[in-house]
């Protein structure tokens, strides 16, 4: 594979991370570029909340790329596409975008595997999270169990009381954690990201987040990508449809 956007150092780190950790990260944007995205997402959020009472003030925003050329261009960023082609060993299709705002005091998400919800095979989907603020333990960064991507799909347990803390339109945030193997010794990586870094998460890696106990936001722009030809579940909530990221890349980056 010929690389145009990844450095040799990034490739070596990604190779190690994907084999032994189940997630990796690299620098994608400047802080100033992140500020521009935050401004755009905040406008979309405010307009949504003014036009409908269906959403809570800080509920995640589904498919912002449909309403913003800036977000659409980031979803098809050449460096992201190149990295995921390398990690999944082939071409890919886009699946979904959404934005998290996570203001101070907001609860986290219970541990889970993305493959449980998408129904894909091993290493057939990658979720990306672009840090639009600094992410750390204090403001509820996404942690992950290193090496847990080698597990199969884990069962979940339902906590009816905890499910009541979910936003109205986001039913899977809390109360449905996956059950880790008894006596496991996977290291819990705190998932620290600097503003402008992007993390890439393996389909089967167990991850979650804690409450935002800081006075800062922990904003992020998320994307989901599927290996071309793999099967997936549309989902009752997200209603996923394939997105041609190569067409979007040509639209935004090949000028």
C-alpha positions as CSV (number, residue, x, y, z in Angstrom):
1,X,0.0,0.0,0.0
2,X,1.3,3.4,-1.0
3,X,1.0,6.1,1.7
4,X,0.4,9.8,0.9
5,X,-0.7,11.2,4.2
6,X,0.6,9.0,7.0
7,X,4.2,9.2,8.2
8,X,6.3,6.2,8.7
9,X,6.3,6.8,12.5
10,X,2.5,7.0,12.5
11,X,2.2,3.7,10.5
12,X,4.5,1.9,12.9
13,X,2.6,3.2,15.9
14,X,-0.8,2.3,14.4
15,X,0.5,-1.2,13.5
16,X,1.5,-1.8,17.2
17,X,-1.6,-0.2,18.6
18,X,-4.0,-2.2,16.4
19,X,-2.4,-5.5,17.2
20,X,-2.0,-5.1,20.9
21,X,-4.4,-2.3,22.1
22,X,-7.4,-2.2,19.7
23,X,-7.3,1.5,19.2
24,X,-4.9,4.2,18.0
25,X,-4.6,7.9,17.5
26,X,-2.8,10.6,15.6
27,X,-2.9,14.4,15.0
28,X,-5.4,15.5,12.4
29,X,-6.4,19.2,13.0
30,X,-5.1,22.4,14.6
31,X,-6.8,23.9,17.6
32,X,-8.0,26.8,15.4
33,X,-9.7,24.3,13.0
34,X,-11.3,22.6,16.0
35,X,-12.7,26.0,17.1
36,X,-14.3,26.5,13.7
37,X,-16.0,23.1,13.9
38,X,-17.2,23.8,17.5
39,X,-18.8,27.0,16.3
40,X,-20.6,25.2,13.4
41,X,-21.8,22.4,15.6
42,X,-23.1,24.8,18.2
43,X,-25.1,26.6,15.6
44,X,-26.6,23.3,14.4
45,X,-27.4,22.3,18.0
46,X,-29.1,25.5,18.8
47,X,-31.2,25.5,15.6
48,X,-32.3,21.9,16.3
49,X,-33.4,22.8,19.8
50,X,-35.3,25.8,18.7
51,X,-37.1,23.9,16.0
52,X,-38.1,20.9,18.0
53,X,-38.9,19.9,21.6
54,X,-37.8,16.3,20.9
55,X,-34.2,17.0,21.9
56,X,-32.5,17.8,25.2
57,X,-30.2,20.8,25.2
58,X,-27.0,18.8,25.0
59,X,-28.2,15.6,23.3
60,X,-25.8,14.2,20.7
61,X,-26.4,15.5,17.2
62,X,-27.1,12.9,14.5
63,X,-25.6,13.1,11.0
64,X,-24.2,16.7,11.2
65,X,-22.4,16.0,7.8
66,X,-25.8,16.3,6.1
67,X,-26.1,19.9,7.2
68,X,-22.5,21.1,7.1
69,X,-20.0,21.0,4.2
70,X,-17.2,21.4,6.8
71,X,-18.3,18.3,8.7
72,X,-18.8,16.4,5.5
73,X,-15.3,17.2,4.4
74,X,-13.8,16.0,7.7
75,X,-15.8,12.8,7.4
76,X,-14.0,12.1,4.1
77,X,-10.5,13.4,5.3
78,X,-7.9,11.7,3.1
79,X,-5.7,10.9,6.1
80,X,-8.5,9.2,7.9
81,X,-9.5,7.2,4.9
82,X,-5.9,6.1,4.3
83,X,-5.5,5.1,7.9
84,X,-8.7,3.0,7.9
85,X,-7.9,1.3,4.6
86,X,-4.6,0.3,6.1
87,X,-6.1,-1.0,9.4
88,X,-9.1,-2.8,7.8
89,X,-7.1,-4.0,4.8
90,X,-9.4,-2.7,2.0
91,X,-11.8,0.0,0.9
92,X,-14.5,1.3,3.1
93,X,-17.9,3.0,3.2
94,X,-19.1,5.6,5.6
95,X,-21.8,4.7,8.1
96,X,-22.7,7.6,10.3
97,X,-21.6,10.8,11.9
98,X,-22.7,12.4,15.2
99,X,-21.4,15.0,17.6
100,X,-21.1,14.8,21.3
101,X,-21.0,17.9,23.5
102,X,-20.6,16.5,27.0
103,X,-20.9,19.6,29.2
104,X,-19.8,19.7,32.8
105,X,-21.9,17.3,34.9
106,X,-23.1,15.1,32.1
107,X,-23.0,11.4,32.8
108,X,-20.8,9.0,30.9
109,X,-21.6,5.9,28.8
110,X,-21.4,2.3,30.1
111,X,-18.9,-0.1,28.7
112,X,-19.8,-1.6,25.4
113,X,-18.5,-2.9,22.0
114,X,-19.6,-1.1,18.8
115,X,-19.9,-4.4,17.0
116,X,-22.7,-5.4,19.3
117,X,-24.9,-2.6,17.8
118,X,-23.7,-2.7,14.2
119,X,-23.6,-6.5,13.8
120,X,-20.4,-6.5,11.8
121,X,-17.6,-9.0,11.8
122,X,-14.2,-8.7,13.5
123,X,-12.3,-5.6,12.4
124,X,-15.0,-4.7,9.9
125,X,-16.0,-1.3,11.5
126,X,-13.9,1.5,12.9
127,X,-15.3,4.4,14.9
128,X,-13.4,7.6,15.0
129,X,-13.6,10.4,17.6
130,X,-12.0,13.8,16.8
131,X,-11.2,15.6,20.0
132,X,-12.6,19.1,19.7
133,X,-11.4,19.9,23.3
134,X,-8.7,18.3,25.4
135,X,-10.0,15.0,26.6
136,X,-8.9,13.7,30.0
137,X,-10.1,11.7,33.0
138,X,-11.5,14.7,34.7
139,X,-13.9,15.7,31.9
140,X,-14.9,12.1,31.1
141,X,-12.7,11.0,28.3
142,X,-13.5,7.7,26.5
143,X,-11.4,4.9,28.2
144,X,-10.8,1.5,26.6
145,X,-9.6,-1.9,27.7
146,X,-6.3,-2.6,25.9
147,X,-6.4,-5.9,24.1
148,X,-10.2,-6.4,24.5
149,X,-10.6,-6.3,20.8
150,X,-9.5,-10.0,20.7
151,X,-12.7,-10.9,22.6
152,X,-15.9,-12.1,20.8
153,X,-19.2,-10.2,21.2
154,X,-19.9,-10.1,24.9
155,X,-23.3,-10.4,26.4
156,X,-25.0,-7.4,28.1
157,X,-27.0,-7.0,31.3
158,X,-29.9,-4.7,31.7
159,X,-30.1,-2.2,34.6
160,X,-33.7,-0.8,34.3
161,X,-33.1,1.9,36.8
162,X,-29.9,3.2,35.1
163,X,-31.6,3.2,31.7
164,X,-33.9,5.9,33.1
165,X,-30.9,8.3,33.0
166,X,-30.7,8.0,29.2
167,X,-31.6,11.0,27.0
168,X,-35.0,10.5,25.4
169,X,-33.6,9.9,21.9
170,X,-30.4,8.0,23.0
171,X,-31.5,4.8,24.6
172,X,-28.2,2.9,24.7
173,X,-26.0,5.3,26.6
174,X,-26.5,3.7,30.0
175,X,-28.0,0.7,31.6
176,X,-26.9,-1.9,29.0
177,X,-23.2,-2.6,29.8
178,X,-21.4,-5.6,28.3
179,X,-20.2,-8.2,30.8
180,X,-16.4,-8.6,30.9
181,X,-14.9,-12.1,31.4
182,X,-14.5,-12.9,35.1
183,X,-11.1,-12.2,36.4
184,X,-9.9,-10.3,33.3
185,X,-6.7,-8.2,33.6
186,X,-7.1,-5.9,30.6
187,X,-5.5,-2.5,31.3
188,X,-7.9,0.4,31.4
189,X,-6.4,3.1,29.2
190,X,-7.8,6.5,30.2
191,X,-8.1,7.7,26.6
192,X,-6.4,11.0,26.9
193,X,-6.5,13.1,23.7
194,X,-5.2,16.5,22.8
195,X,-7.5,18.9,21.0
196,X,-7.1,18.1,17.3
197,X,-6.2,14.4,17.8
198,X,-8.4,11.7,16.4
199,X,-8.8,8.2,17.9
200,X,-9.7,5.1,15.9
201,X,-11.4,2.3,17.7
202,X,-11.6,-1.4,16.7
203,X,-15.1,-2.9,16.3
204,X,-14.7,-5.2,19.3
205,X,-12.7,-3.1,21.7
206,X,-14.6,-2.6,25.0
207,X,-14.8,1.1,25.9
208,X,-16.9,3.6,27.9
209,X,-16.7,6.9,29.7
210,X,-17.1,8.4,33.1
211,X,-19.1,11.6,34.1
212,X,-17.7,15.0,33.2
213,X,-16.6,16.1,36.7
214,X,-14.8,19.2,35.4
215,X,-15.9,22.7,34.5
216,X,-14.9,22.1,30.9
217,X,-16.7,20.7,27.9
218,X,-15.5,17.4,26.3
219,X,-16.7,17.9,22.7
220,X,-16.0,15.4,19.9
221,X,-17.0,14.7,16.3
222,X,-17.6,11.0,15.7
223,X,-17.7,8.9,12.6
224,X,-18.4,5.3,11.8
225,X,-16.8,3.4,8.8
226,X,-17.5,-0.1,7.5
227,X,-15.2,-2.3,5.5
228,X,-16.6,-2.5,2.0
229,X,-18.7,-5.6,1.5
230,X,-19.3,-6.2,5.2
231,X,-22.8,-6.6,6.5
232,X,-24.3,-4.3,9.2
233,X,-27.5,-3.5,11.1
234,X,-29.2,-0.3,10.2
235,X,-30.3,0.2,13.8
236,X,-33.8,1.4,14.9
237,X,-32.4,4.7,16.0
238,X,-29.5,5.7,13.7
239,X,-31.0,4.0,10.6
240,X,-27.6,3.6,9.0
241,X,-27.2,3.8,5.3
242,X,-23.9,3.4,3.3
243,X,-22.1,6.7,2.5
244,X,-19.7,6.9,-0.4
245,X,-16.7,8.5,1.3
246,X,-14.6,8.4,-1.9
247,X,-17.2,10.5,-3.7
248,X,-17.1,12.9,-0.7
249,X,-13.3,12.9,-0.8
250,X,-13.3,13.8,-4.5
251,X,-15.8,16.6,-3.8
252,X,-13.9,18.2,-1.0
253,X,-10.3,17.3,-1.3
254,X,-9.5,16.8,-5.0
255,X,-9.7,20.4,-6.2
